[in-house]
Amino acid sequence: MANTQSFGYFNSISEKEWKKKQERVRKAERHAFPEDVLRFIDEPNAWYHNNWDPDFTCQHERKLGGLGDGPKWLCDPHRLAPSILYRQEQNKLHYQSDASSSSSQSQLSTIQTKINDGCLIYSIGINSDGLNFEHELLDMLHKDDNEIGCEIHVFD
């Protein structure tokens, strides 16, 4: 169940544990002041503290890119490369019939692009750190000679 619902990311979590995680998210309280969610809106730290608490935990979360504000926390980053490869394999199965019936080279090229899709990363906030997070993430994905291409968009 976890494997299917997470698109291959959580492939070693039992159904019982996955359902526990889902139940915790469902029951989580979202706001300290539900009648006034804009309370503290002019004080970002106080607003954040009163309106958001983590409701999903990861066994092996890790911060990539060093210290400070630019780096990011990832949930079980060791799962990322296998998950991308899984999605690419699923894409291949899905688009194989399209490729066999395709008549033009441009159609085949489009289908091959769709097969290799499976990794799109949005990185929000770099804090002028020289893209350390993005570089460390790509290094991690290319470890073990994985042929993983990820499209990364950075917003600051």
Sine and cosine of phi, psi and omega as CSV:
sin_phi,cos_phi,sin_psi,cos_psi,sin_omega,cos_omega
0.00,0.00,-0.75,0.67,0.00,-1.00
-0.89,0.46,-0.66,0.75,-0.01,-1.00
-0.86,0.51,-0.73,0.68,-0.03,-1.00
-0.93,0.36,-0.74,0.67,-0.08,-1.00
-0.95,0.31,-0.36,0.93,0.03,-1.00
-0.97,-0.24,0.23,0.97,0.00,-1.00
0.82,0.57,0.65,0.76,0.08,-1.00
1.00,0.02,-0.02,1.00,-0.06,-1.00
-0.96,0.28,-0.74,0.67,0.01,-1.00
-0.98,-0.22,1.00,0.10,-0.10,-0.99
-0.99,-0.14,0.00,1.00,-0.03,-1.00
-0.79,-0.61,0.36,0.93,0.03,-1.00
-0.98,-0.18,0.77,-0.64,-0.01,-1.00
-0.91,0.41,0.36,-0.93,0.01,-1.00
-0.87,0.49,-0.63,0.77,0.00,-1.00
-0.88,0.48,-0.73,0.68,0.00,-1.00
-0.92,0.40,-0.64,0.77,0.01,-1.00
-0.89,0.46,-0.68,0.73,0.02,-1.00
-0.90,0.43,-0.58,0.82,0.06,-1.00
-0.89,0.46,-0.69,0.72,0.03,-1.00
-0.88,0.47,-0.70,0.71,0.00,-1.00
-0.88,0.47,-0.67,0.75,0.00,-1.00
-0.90,0.43,-0.65,0.76,0.02,-1.00
-0.88,0.47,-0.66,0.75,0.03,-1.00
-0.91,0.42,-0.69,0.72,0.00,-1.00
-0.87,0.50,-0.62,0.78,-0.09,-1.00
-1.00,0.02,-0.10,0.99,-0.08,-1.00
-0.89,0.45,0.66,-0.75,0.11,-0.99
-0.99,0.12,0.74,-0.67,-0.11,-0.99
-1.00,-0.04,-0.48,0.88,-0.11,-0.99
-0.68,-0.74,0.66,-0.75,0.08,-1.00
-0.93,0.36,-0.50,0.86,0.00,-1.00
-0.79,-0.62,0.97,0.23,-0.07,-1.00
-0.87,0.49,-0.43,0.90,0.01,-1.00
-0.98,0.20,-0.22,0.98,-0.04,-1.00
-0.52,-0.85,0.94,0.34,-0.07,-1.00
-0.93,0.38,-0.24,0.97,0.03,-1.00
-1.00,0.01,-0.01,1.00,0.07,-1.00
-0.85,0.53,0.70,-0.71,-0.03,-1.00
0.95,0.31,0.28,0.96,-0.05,-1.00
-0.86,0.51,-0.48,0.88,0.01,-1.00
-1.00,0.06,-0.01,1.00,0.05,-1.00
-0.83,-0.56,1.00,0.05,-0.15,-0.99
-0.78,0.62,-0.68,0.73,-0.02,-1.00
-0.90,0.44,-0.67,0.74,0.01,-1.00
-0.93,0.36,-0.65,0.76,0.01,-1.00
-0.88,0.48,-0.75,0.66,-0.01,-1.00
-0.86,0.51,-0.70,0.71,-0.02,-1.00
-0.88,0.47,-0.56,0.83,-0.05,-1.00
-1.00,-0.04,-0.14,0.99,-0.09,-1.00
-0.81,-0.59,0.03,1.00,0.01,-1.00
-0.46,-0.89,0.81,-0.59,0.15,-0.99
-0.75,-0.67,0.61,-0.80,0.04,-1.00
-0.85,0.52,0.68,-0.73,0.04,-1.00
-0.84,-0.54,0.06,1.00,0.05,-1.00
-0.70,-0.71,0.81,-0.59,-0.01,-1.00
-0.91,-0.42,0.44,-0.90,0.00,-1.00
-0.88,-0.47,0.60,-0.80,-0.04,-1.00
-0.94,0.34,-0.55,0.83,-0.09,-1.00
-0.77,-0.64,0.78,0.62,0.01,-1.00
-0.92,0.39,0.49,-0.87,-0.09,-1.00
-0.51,-0.86,0.61,-0.79,0.04,-1.00
-1.00,-0.09,0.81,-0.59,0.01,-1.00
-0.95,-0.32,0.61,-0.79,0.11,-0.99
0.98,-0.21,0.17,0.99,0.05,-1.00
0.98,-0.17,-0.50,-0.87,-0.04,-1.00
-0.94,-0.34,0.21,-0.98,0.08,-1.00
0.99,-0.12,-0.42,-0.91,-0.17,-0.99
-1.00,0.00,-0.49,0.87,-0.06,-1.00
-0.95,0.31,-0.62,0.78,0.02,-1.00
-0.89,0.45,0.28,-0.96,-0.05,-1.00
-0.76,-0.65,0.47,-0.88,0.13,-0.99
-1.00,0.04,0.68,-0.73,0.07,-1.00
-0.86,-0.51,0.61,-0.79,0.05,-1.00
-0.99,0.12,0.90,-0.43,0.06,-1.00
0.70,0.71,0.90,0.43,-0.10,-0.99
-0.87,0.50,-0.35,0.94,0.04,-1.00
-0.91,0.42,-0.28,0.96,0.01,-1.00
-1.00,0.07,-0.23,0.97,-0.15,-0.99
-0.90,0.43,-0.80,0.60,-0.03,-1.00
-0.87,0.49,-0.75,0.66,0.04,-1.00
-0.87,0.50,-0.57,0.82,0.02,-1.00
-0.91,0.40,-0.67,0.74,0.03,-1.00
-0.90,0.43,-0.70,0.71,0.01,-1.00
-0.88,0.47,-0.62,0.78,0.05,-1.00
-0.88,0.48,-0.73,0.69,-0.01,-1.00
-0.90,0.44,-0.63,0.78,0.02,-1.00
-0.90,0.43,-0.61,0.79,0.04,-1.00
-0.91,0.40,-0.65,0.76,0.05,-1.00
-0.90,0.44,-0.65,0.76,0.06,-1.00
-0.88,0.48,-0.66,0.75,-0.01,-1.00
-0.87,0.49,-0.71,0.70,0.01,-1.00
-0.89,0.46,-0.64,0.77,-0.04,-1.00
-0.93,0.37,-0.65,0.76,-0.11,-0.99
-0.99,-0.11,-0.04,1.00,-0.01,-1.00
-0.86,0.52,-0.67,0.75,-0.02,-1.00
-0.92,0.40,-0.57,0.82,0.06,-1.00
-0.89,0.45,-0.65,0.76,-0.04,-1.00
-0.92,0.39,-0.62,0.78,-0.03,-1.00
-0.94,0.33,-0.43,0.90,0.00,-1.00
-0.99,-0.15,-0.01,1.00,-0.03,-1.00
-0.97,0.23,0.62,-0.78,-0.06,-1.00
-0.96,-0.29,-0.38,0.93,-0.08,-1.00
-0.93,-0.36,0.38,-0.92,0.01,-1.00
-0.91,0.41,-0.60,0.80,-0.01,-1.00
-0.92,0.39,-0.59,0.81,0.06,-1.00
-0.91,0.42,-0.67,0.75,0.03,-1.00
-0.89,0.45,-0.65,0.76,0.01,-1.00
-0.90,0.45,-0.68,0.74,0.03,-1.00
-0.89,0.45,-0.67,0.74,0.01,-1.00
-0.90,0.43,-0.66,0.75,0.02,-1.00
-0.89,0.45,-0.63,0.78,0.05,-1.00
-0.88,0.48,-0.70,0.72,0.01,-1.00
-0.89,0.45,-0.61,0.80,0.01,-1.00
-0.90,0.43,-0.64,0.77,-0.04,-1.00
-0.99,0.16,-0.19,0.98,0.07,-1.00
-0.89,0.46,0.31,-0.95,0.02,-1.00
0.55,-0.83,-0.06,1.00,-0.03,-1.00
-0.59,-0.80,0.97,-0.26,0.08,-1.00
-0.77,-0.64,0.85,-0.53,-0.08,-1.00
-0.87,-0.50,0.78,-0.63,0.14,-0.99
-0.95,-0.31,0.85,-0.53,0.02,-1.00
-0.93,-0.37,0.91,-0.41,-0.09,-1.00
-0.95,-0.32,0.90,-0.44,0.01,-1.00
1.00,0.00,0.97,-0.26,0.00,-1.00
-0.95,-0.31,-0.27,0.96,0.06,-1.00
0.79,0.61,0.59,0.81,0.05,-1.00
0.80,0.60,0.59,0.81,-0.05,-1.00
-1.00,-0.03,0.15,0.99,0.02,-1.00
0.97,0.24,0.40,0.92,0.05,-1.00
0.88,0.48,0.59,0.81,-0.01,-1.00
-0.87,0.50,-0.67,0.75,0.01,-1.00
-0.87,0.49,-0.75,0.66,-0.07,-1.00
-0.89,0.45,-0.65,0.76,0.02,-1.00
-0.92,0.40,-0.68,0.73,0.01,-1.00
-0.91,0.40,-0.59,0.80,0.04,-1.00
-0.90,0.44,-0.73,0.68,0.02,-1.00
-0.89,0.45,-0.65,0.76,0.06,-1.00
-0.86,0.51,-0.68,0.73,0.00,-1.00
-0.90,0.44,-0.65,0.76,-0.03,-1.00
-0.94,0.34,-0.48,0.88,-0.02,-1.00
-1.00,-0.04,0.00,1.00,0.11,-0.99
-0.88,0.47,0.48,-0.88,0.01,-1.00
0.90,0.43,0.44,0.90,0.06,-1.00
0.84,0.54,0.52,0.86,0.09,-1.00
-0.93,0.36,0.68,-0.74,0.05,-1.00
-0.99,-0.11,0.91,0.41,-0.07,-1.00
-0.95,-0.31,0.86,-0.51,0.09,-1.00
-0.97,-0.26,0.81,-0.59,0.02,-1.00
-0.88,-0.48,0.66,-0.75,0.11,-0.99
-1.00,0.00,0.84,-0.54,-0.05,-1.00
-0.87,-0.49,0.79,-0.62,0.09,-1.00
-0.91,-0.41,0.77,-0.63,-0.05,-1.00
-0.91,-0.41,0.76,-0.65,0.03,-1.00
-0.82,-0.57,0.69,-0.72,0.02,-1.00
-0.77,-0.64,0.00,0.00,0.00,0.00
